[in-house]
Amino acid sequence: MKVRILIILMCIILLLIVISLIDSFDHGYSDEPIESDLIVMLGGGDAARMQQAAYLYHEGYADRVLITPAIDSDALFQSEELAKEYGIPEKALILEDEAISTYTNATITMEIMDRRGMDSALIVTSDWHIKRSKYIYDKLNDGSFEFKYISALPMQEEPWHESGDAFYVWYSEYIKLWVYRMGIYWWSE
């Protein structure tokens, strides 16, 4: 009897692992943009994130663009200078330089939105990063904010799974998402 229960338990665990692995390859999620109070460009990735944020700004989806974190460096794609190069005027920019992870991006974004009386935002990030971003923003949101998640895929050179480092991207996001699900965000910082 104990052996049978152990076998059933092992099969259930194996099935959950297989489902988790299959789900980990699905990073194709992206909302349709709607008019919002703010466009949030999450730092990291490549220039496609800033290009997508600028596109949304120029299309009139929001009057303000938050860069989190804003870092002035030619090696990174999250600077005030790059935003201006893409035609986002200085008066439209909100620069934040304290975030060190997707978790802190989310907490700081919500603090800024709360202080400024904003209740909606378009969260712009890479296709491979959107699942974790959506997870943490939705988890930390107490219902005060409406978020739409916009992939920078149309501006990227290629989807994440076609890049040369696809295995690293998949593995890294798979581990980080589980770290977030377990609530140990500090580990990924």
N, C-alpha and C positions, 0 to 999 in steps of 0.2 A: 504494500500500500504506500509506504514512504517513498519507494523508488518511483512509483507511478506519479506521485505528486511532484517529486523532484524533476522528472522528465517533462511534465506539463509546465512547470515553472520555467524550466530552461527554454522550452519552445516559445513560451510567451515572451521571455526576455529577448530571444533571438529575433522573433517577429517584430518587436518594438525597435530593435537596432536596425533591422532591414528597412522598416518604414521611415525611421529617422534619416538613414542614409539616402533613401530615394528622395525624401523631401528636401534634403540639403542641396540638391542640384537645381531646385526651382528658385531662381533669382529673377524671374522675368516680370515681377510685379511692378506696375506703375499706374498711378491714378491719372485721370484727366485733370489738367489744371483748372481751377476756378478762381474767380476774383477773391483775393485774400488781403489781409492787413500787411502781410510780411512774406518775403521770400527768404528762406534760410539756406545758405550755401554751406554745406558741411565741408570742412577742410580735409585735405588729403586727396588721394586719387590724382587725376590728371587735369588738364585745362578744360576738359569737357564739362566738369561741374560748374565752373565759372561761366563757360559759354552758355550752358543751359539756363543758369540764373539770369544772365544778361538778356537772353532771348525772352524769358518770361517777363522780365522787367519792361523791356521794349514793347512787348505785346500788351502791356497794361494790366497784368494780373495783380500787381501790387506796386505801391509807391516807395516801399522801403526794402532794402536788401541787407540782411544780417550775414556777415562772414564770421564763422565760428570754427576754429580760431583764426583771426587775421594775423598773418605772419609776413613781415616784409623780407622776402628772400627771392632771389631770381631762381633758386632751385625748387621752390614750392609754388603751387598754383592757387594760393589763397591770400594774395596781397591786395591792398588798396590800389596800388598802381595797376595791377592786372585788371581789376574791376573797372578802373577808369579807361584803360585801353579798350575794353569791350563796351564802352559808352555809358557806364553807370556813373552818374554824377556824384560828387562828394556828398552833396546834401541828402542824397538818397541812401547813403551807406551807414550802417551801424556796424562798428568794428568791435570785436570782443577778442581778447587775447589770453584768456585763462583756461579754456577747455583743453583737456589732454586726452579725452576719449569720447566715444559716442555717448556714453552715459553723461559725462559732464557737458557735452554739446547740448543734450536734452535738458538738463537741469538749468543751465544758464539761459538757454533759449526761452524756457517758460518763465524764468524770473524777469527777463527783459520784456517779454510780452505782457506779463502781469503789471509791471511798473508803467508801461506805456498804454495800458488799456486796450491791448490787442487781443483778439480772440480766434484768429485764424491765420494759418501759415502754410506755405508750400515748402516742403522739405526736399531739397535737391541734393542728390548724391549719385554715386556710380551704381550701375546695375548690380554688381556683386555685393554692395554694401547696403542696399535698400531693405533687405529682409531684417537685418539686425537693427537698423535705424528705426524701422517701423515698430519692431518689437519693443524697444526701450522707450521711444516717445509715447507709444500707446500705454505701456505699463505705468509710466510716471504721470501721465495725464489723468487728472481727477475728474475729467469731463468739462473742464473750464475752456478747453481749446479744441478747435477743429483743425486737424492736420490732413493734408494730402501729400502723398509721397511721389515725387517726380524723379524718374530715372534720367540720368544724363546720357543714356544710351544713344539717342539720335546724334549726339555730338561726339561720342567716343569713336575711336578708329575701328574697334571691333568689340563684339560681346565678350564678356569675361571668359567664357568657356572656349573661345577660339584663340585666346592669347597664348603666348609661349609659357607663361607661368600659371596656367589654369589650375594645375594640381595644387600649387601653393595657395592660390586664392581660395579654392574650395576648402582645403584643409584648414586654413587659418580662420575663415569665416565659420566653418562648422564648429571648431573648438570655441571660438569667441561667443558664438550664439549660445552654446551650452553653458559657458561660464556665466553669461547674462541670465539665462534661465535659472541657474542655481543661485543667483543673487550675489555673486562674488565679483562685482564690477571692478573693484580695486585691482584684481589680478590681471585684468587686461590693460591697465594703465601703465 
